[in-house]
Amino acid sequence: MIEINNISKTFENILAVDRVSVNVKENTLFGLIGTNGAGKSTVLRMVAGVLKADEGMITVDDIPVYDSAEAKKKIFFIADEPYFFVNSNAADMEKYFSMVYEGFRREDFYSYLDSFGMDKNRKINTFSKGMKKQLALLCGICSGTKYLLCDETFDGLDPVMRQGIKSIIAKEMDGRGLTPVIASHNLRELEDICDHVGLLHKGGVLLSKDLEDMKCNIQKIQCVFRSQEDGEKAMKGLDIIRQEERGSLHTLTVRGGREKIIAHFATVDTVFFEALPLSLEEIFISETEVVGYDIKKLILG
């Protein structure tokens, strides 16, 4: 487990990270969401041990990460703009990472290169941004580390490559217990793969919850009531987060378990009723509006 306890980081007079505390459980995919400048990259660099927190502590499997070679062996960090040696090719990077990481899987690395149509002897400085991201991800995935830290992983990848990388990550999680932490400014990028999501805003954690818990505890209801009295009766006793009306159609976002909410609406007379699954975007909009933020302005643009 990665434990981030009350960390802060300041650059000159700029507070980049402000008392952030989150835990990353093993064999889960943690999505770190936030706009540019929210502190995502700084948090990842501190988790990787590249930067030292001014305050607080970060431990990897109970080992303080900064200045610990043992902890850093468990981590592969991919920056937003991956670094490669000058005039190197993919084969050169494989040789380097094979020396740094004892568990680097050479055969899988070259197999993945072939699958993605990447020439191991081509100079990396001739690669597009997306190809460099692909290569960095393949190096990280094949490093054999327990934790994979990715900054804007899917930025620059076309849809086919993006789905291919997601599939490989899912396979690695299932096969060897890989724990990825993926930072992104785009909520929709991570919707289909995250187990836990943390939202950073202005250097602090606005929200950090398991996705399944959020989905189970928030319901989207669409209904048309037989009468105004039925509508008033239905609204009593509900923890309503959001409410919209279009003519006679009521759309409600309600906090509570699905079965309990459905049972509640069964006590009133409705012309039409359905309970719908919420997208990650809708869940975050609901959760952040409660604490006074508009995520559509923060993340969705």
C-alpha distance (Angstrom), angle and dihedral (degrees) to the residues before:
residue distance angle dihedral
M1 . . .
I2 3.79 . .
E3 3.80 111.0 .
I4 3.79 118.7 -165.4
N5 3.79 109.8 -170.8
N6 3.81 121.0 -169.8
I7 3.82 96.4 -46.3
S8 3.80 124.2 177.4
K9 3.80 132.2 -177.9
T10 3.79 130.2 -171.4
F11 3.80 128.2 -170.2
E12 3.81 108.3 -159.1
N13 3.82 101.3 -54.8
I14 3.81 96.5 -17.9
L15 3.81 119.1 100.4
A16 3.82 101.2 -147.7
V17 3.82 98.5 171.0
D18 3.78 122.2 25.2
R19 3.83 119.1 -163.2
V20 3.79 97.2 -46.0
S21 3.81 118.0 -175.6
V22 3.82 122.5 177.8
N23 3.80 136.6 138.6
V24 3.80 125.2 -139.9
K25 3.78 110.9 -152.8
E26 3.79 121.0 -146.7
N27 3.82 119.3 -92.5
T28 3.80 94.0 12.4
L29 3.77 128.9 112.0
F30 3.80 109.9 -122.3
G31 3.80 116.0 -159.6
L32 3.80 115.5 -156.4
I33 3.80 107.7 -160.9
G34 3.78 127.8 -170.5
T35 3.78 144.8 123.1
N36 3.79 122.1 -94.6
G37 3.79 107.0 -70.1
A38 3.80 94.4 23.9
G39 3.82 91.8 117.7
K40 3.82 101.3 -102.8
S41 3.80 97.1 128.5
T42 3.80 92.5 45.0
V43 3.81 91.2 51.5
L44 3.81 91.5 50.4
R45 3.79 92.1 48.4
M46 3.78 90.4 52.0
V47 3.82 91.3 48.4
A48 3.81 88.9 50.6
G49 3.81 90.1 50.6
V50 3.80 93.2 -117.4
L51 3.80 91.3 117.7
K52 3.78 128.4 32.2
A53 3.78 119.0 -131.7
D54 3.79 115.0 -119.4
E55 3.79 88.5 -142.8
G56 3.79 134.9 10.7
M57 3.79 132.2 27.5
I58 3.81 138.3 -90.1
T59 3.79 119.7 -160.1
V60 3.79 130.0 -175.2
D61 3.80 111.0 -156.6
D62 3.83 87.7 -17.6
I63 3.83 92.9 -51.4
P64 3.84 118.6 117.5
V65 3.80 101.1 -118.6
Y66 3.80 103.7 -149.2
D67 3.84 111.7 92.9
S68 3.82 91.1 -1.7
A69 3.81 114.7 124.8
E70 3.80 89.9 -173.8
A71 3.81 92.6 57.4
K72 3.80 93.6 43.1
K73 3.81 91.6 54.9
K74 3.78 86.1 67.9
I75 3.82 93.6 55.7
F76 3.80 136.3 71.0
F77 3.80 113.6 -172.1
I78 3.82 123.1 -160.2
A79 3.79 113.7 -167.0
D80 3.79 124.4 -148.9
E81 3.82 87.4 -103.2
P82 3.83 105.4 33.2
Y83 3.79 117.5 -141.4
F84 3.79 121.8 -130.9
F85 3.78 129.7 176.7
V86 3.80 116.3 -91.9
N87 3.82 112.6 -89.1
S88 3.80 90.6 -0.4
N89 3.79 128.0 142.8
A90 3.80 131.6 -153.6
A91 3.80 92.2 -89.6
D92 3.82 90.6 54.7
M93 3.81 91.1 52.1
E94 3.79 90.5 48.9
K95 3.81 90.9 54.6
Y96 3.80 90.7 49.9
F97 3.80 96.4 47.2
S98 3.81 91.1 44.5
M99 3.81 87.4 61.5
V100 3.83 94.1 45.8
Y101 3.81 97.8 43.5
E102 3.80 116.5 44.2
G103 3.78 92.0 -159.9
F104 3.82 96.5 52.7
R105 3.82 108.5 140.7
R106 3.80 106.4 -140.0
E107 3.79 97.4 179.1
D108 3.80 93.2 51.1
F109 3.81 90.4 46.8
Y110 3.79 94.3 56.1
S111 3.80 91.1 41.2
Y112 3.82 90.0 55.3
L113 3.81 90.5 47.3
D114 3.81 89.5 55.8
S115 3.80 91.4 46.5
F116 3.81 91.1 54.1
G117 3.80 93.2 42.9
M118 3.81 94.5 -116.5
D119 3.82 120.0 152.9
K120 3.82 110.0 -132.6
N121 3.81 90.7 -151.6
R122 3.80 98.5 49.1
K123 3.81 115.6 108.7
I124 3.79 110.2 -104.6
N125 3.81 91.7 -140.5
T126 3.82 86.9 69.6
F127 3.82 91.8 55.8
S128 3.79 122.6 105.2
K129 3.80 119.3 -117.6
G130 3.80 90.1 -99.8
M131 3.81 92.9 50.8
K132 3.81 91.1 50.5
K133 3.79 89.1 52.0
Q134 3.80 90.5 49.9
L135 3.79 92.0 50.4
A136 3.81 92.8 47.8
L137 3.80 90.5 50.0
L138 3.80 92.4 49.5
C139 3.80 90.2 49.9
G140 3.80 90.0 50.7
I141 3.78 95.3 45.2
C142 3.82 92.2 48.9
S143 3.81 94.3 44.2
G144 3.80 90.2 88.6
T145 3.80 93.0 -133.1
K146 3.78 120.5 148.1
Y147 3.81 94.1 -131.1
L148 3.80 128.4 45.0
L149 3.82 116.9 -166.2
C150 3.80 114.0 -163.5
D151 3.80 126.7 -175.1
E152 3.83 111.7 -157.0
T153 3.81 89.6 -20.6
F154 3.77 99.5 179.0
D155 3.80 98.6 38.2
G156 3.81 107.6 121.1
L157 3.81 95.9 14.7
D158 3.79 119.1 120.9
P159 3.84 116.7 -126.0
V160 3.81 94.4 -98.9
M161 3.79 93.9 50.4
R162 3.80 91.0 43.4
Q163 3.77 91.5 55.7
G164 3.79 91.2 44.9
I165 3.80 92.3 54.3
K166 3.81 91.4 46.4
S167 3.80 89.2 53.1
I168 3.80 92.1 50.8
I169 3.81 91.6 48.6
A170 3.82 90.7 50.5
K171 3.81 89.8 49.0
E172 3.81 91.8 50.6
M173 3.80 91.8 48.4
D174 3.78 91.3 51.7
G175 3.79 95.5 40.9
R176 3.80 104.4 43.5
G177 3.80 107.7 4.5
L178 3.80 98.7 -102.0
T179 3.81 113.7 -177.4
P180 3.82 112.0 -153.3
V181 3.80 124.9 -168.1
I182 3.80 109.7 -163.1
A183 3.80 122.8 -170.9
S184 3.79 118.2 -159.9
H185 3.78 140.6 158.9
N186 3.80 89.1 -145.9
L187 3.79 117.1 79.3
R188 3.81 93.0 -168.1
E189 3.83 91.8 58.3
L190 3.80 91.7 67.9
E191 3.79 102.9 33.9
D192 3.80 97.0 102.1
I193 3.82 99.1 44.2
C194 3.83 110.3 34.3
D195 3.80 125.4 107.1
H196 3.79 95.1 179.6
V197 3.79 129.4 20.1
G198 3.79 130.1 -160.6
L199 3.80 122.2 -168.9
L200 3.80 118.0 -151.1
H201 3.79 121.4 -163.0
K202 3.81 125.9 174.2
G203 3.81 91.2 -13.8
G204 3.79 96.4 -52.1
V205 3.79 136.1 94.1
L206 3.78 110.4 -101.7
L207 3.80 95.0 176.1
S208 3.82 137.5 -0.9
K209 3.79 119.3 177.0
D210 3.79 143.8 140.5
L211 3.77 108.1 -96.6
E212 3.80 94.0 -137.4
D213 3.81 91.3 52.6
M214 3.80 90.5 50.9
K215 3.80 92.2 48.5
C216 3.80 92.4 48.6
N217 3.78 94.1 48.0
I218 3.82 100.1 46.6
Q219 3.79 123.8 61.0
K220 3.79 132.0 -171.1
I221 3.78 113.0 -144.6
Q222 3.79 128.7 -170.9
C223 3.78 117.7 -172.8
V224 3.79 147.4 150.0
F225 3.81 115.3 -144.7
R226 3.79 123.9 -139.7
S227 3.80 90.6 -133.5
Q228 3.78 142.1 -0.7
E229 3.80 88.7 -104.9
D230 3.81 90.4 57.3
G231 3.80 89.5 50.9
E232 3.78 93.0 50.9
K233 3.79 91.0 47.4
A234 3.82 92.0 49.9
M235 3.80 93.0 52.1
K236 3.80 93.5 55.9
G237 3.77 115.0 97.3
L238 3.82 95.3 11.9
D239 3.79 124.7 123.0
I240 3.80 95.7 -136.3
I241 3.81 115.1 -169.1
R242 3.79 98.2 176.7
Q243 3.77 133.9 7.4
E244 3.80 131.7 -170.8
E245 3.78 131.5 177.1
R246 3.79 126.9 -160.3
G247 3.76 107.7 177.0
S248 3.79 105.5 -56.0
L249 3.82 94.6 -20.0
H250 3.81 114.0 103.0
T251 3.81 119.1 -162.0
L252 3.80 112.2 -166.8
T253 3.78 132.3 -178.3
V254 3.80 104.4 -155.5
R255 3.79 131.5 -175.7
G256 3.79 113.7 -131.4
G257 3.80 144.3 69.7
R258 3.81 118.5 -50.6
E259 3.82 97.0 -123.1
K260 3.79 92.6 47.0
I261 3.81 92.9 50.1
I262 3.81 92.9 47.2
A263 3.79 90.1 49.2
H264 3.81 90.0 51.0
F265 3.80 93.0 54.3
A266 3.81 90.4 47.0
T267 3.82 87.4 70.0
V268 3.83 92.2 65.5
D269 3.78 132.0 60.2
T270 3.82 113.2 -105.9
V271 3.79 131.2 177.6
F272 3.80 89.8 -156.4
F273 3.82 132.1 11.5
E274 3.82 135.9 168.6
A275 3.79 137.0 159.0
L276 3.80 113.0 -142.2
P277 3.83 132.5 -164.8
L278 3.80 115.0 -110.5
S279 3.77 124.4 -130.4
L280 3.81 119.2 -127.7
E281 3.79 87.3 -107.6
E282 3.81 92.4 55.5
I283 3.81 91.9 47.0
F284 3.79 92.2 52.0
I285 3.79 92.7 46.0
S286 3.79 89.2 53.4
E287 3.79 96.0 44.9
T288 3.80 95.9 46.3
E289 3.78 95.3 44.6
V290 3.80 87.6 59.4
V291 3.81 90.5 60.8
G292 3.78 93.4 43.7
Y293 3.81 103.6 -95.6
D294 3.78 131.6 118.6
I295 3.80 106.3 -141.3
K296 3.80 90.4 -170.8
K297 3.79 87.1 70.3
L298 3.82 93.8 39.9
I299 3.81 101.8 46.6
L300 3.76 113.3 -1.3
G301 3.80 97.9 51.0
